Amino acid sequence: MMVQGPVRIEMPDGSVVESDRFMVAICMCKRSKTYPLCDTSHRRRRRTGDGESSAGQRPA
């Protein structure tokens, strides 16, 4: 999800993530290594039917 920045996100554990960029990509799939910010990991991994993710595989 793209939002206009700057943004300040308070995580459930109380930590705060901030970005002063003019547009900020927020991760919606929770696959990002920089969660809650998106690093486009969703492009490299997809979820399988059993809830696990697999890298580098494309749907048949």
CORKA-V153551 format. One record per pair of residues at least 4 apart in sequence whose C-alpha atoms are under 8 Angstrom apart, sorted by the first residue. I is the first residue (numbers start at 0). GAP is how many residues later the second one is. Records with the same first field share a line. If there is no record, write none. Layout:
I->GAP, GAP
This chain:
0->24, 25, 26, 27
1->21, 22, 23, 24
2->20, 21, 22, 23
3->18, 19, 20
4->14, 15, 16, 17, 18, 19
5->12, 13, 14, 15, 16, 17, 18
6->11, 12, 13, 17
7->8, 9, 10, 11
8->7, 8, 9
9->4, 5, 6, 7
10->4, 5, 6
16->19
18->5
23->13
24->12, 13
25->9, 10, 11, 12
26->4, 5, 8, 9, 10, 11, 12
27->8, 10
28->13
29->5, 6
30->4, 10, 11
31->4, 5, 6, 7, 8, 9, 10
32->6, 8
33->4, 5
39->4
40->4
41->4
43->11, 12
44->8, 9, 10, 11, 12
45->7, 8, 9, 11, 12
46->4, 5, 6, 7
47->4, 5, 6
